[in-house]
Amino acid sequence: MIATLLLMFFAGVFAANAVPHFVKGITRERFPTPFGGSPVVNVTAGWFMFLIAAALVGFADLGRHTVASVASAAVGVLLMSLFHARIGAFGRQ
């Protein structure tokens, strides 16, 4: 069960982090990544993070721990969302 919760937590983290990168990329705005901040880099980074999140969900044993898995993913989404809302990709300003 611990492995499932960890997989789902990180799936939530990666999925939530993918959203701002993907959105900034498709709206042709710059957004920092470790590989640069161009729109193409952001679309690629966001897409790749969505793939990682999907792979993590695929490896998780959702059938046995459905409620706990969804809760764990929700906590991951919340924490990454709070990071972007509070500190953000640009750091404290």
N, C-alpha and C positions, 0 to 999 in steps of 0.2 A: 504493500500500500504506500509506503514511503516513496518508492521509486515513481509510482504513478503521480503522487502529489507533486514531487519535484519536477517531473516532466511537464505536468500541466501548468505549474507555476511559471516555469521558463517559457512555455508556449505562450502564456499570457503576456509575459514581459516582451518577448520578441514581436508578437502581434501588435501590441500597443506601441512599441518603438517603430515599427514599420510604417504606421499610419502617417506621422508627420513627414517622414522622409519621402514616402510615395506621393503624398498630396503636394508637397512643395515641388517635387520633381515634375508632376504632370501640369502644374500651374506655372512652370518655368521660372520658379523663384529659387534663389540660392539658399542653401541650408547646410550647416557644417557636418561633415563626416570625417572620419580619419583619412579618407582617400580624396578629399577635396569637397567643394560645395556646389558643384555645377548641377543643373537639373538632371542631366543624364546619369550622373553618379548617384543622385538621390533616388531616382526611379529604380535603378539597378539595386541599390542598397535596400530600399523598401521591399522590392519584389523578392530579393534573396531572404530577407527576414521573414516575410510571409511564408516562404518555402520551409524555412527552419521551423517556424511555429507549426506548420502542418505536419512536418515529419515528427516533431515531438508529440503531437496529438496522436499520430499514427502508432507510435511506440508505447503510448500509455495504455493501461488496461482499464478503459472507461466502463466496460460492462460490469465490472465488479464493484467499482467505487464511483458511481456517477455523480452523486451530490457532492461528495468531497472533492472530486476532480474539478467540477465546475467552480466550486468555491475557491479552490487553490488557483485556478486560472484567473478568476475574478480578482483575487488579491494581487497577482502579478500584474494585471492590467492596471489596477488602481495605483500600485506603487510606481510603475513607469509613468503613468499619467501625472501623478503628483510630482515626480521628478521633472517632467517637461513643464509643468505649470509653475513650479517653484524655482528650480535652478535652471532648467532648460539646457539646450544644446550649446548655448553661448556662454554658459556659466553665470554666476551672480553678477548683477550690474548695479 
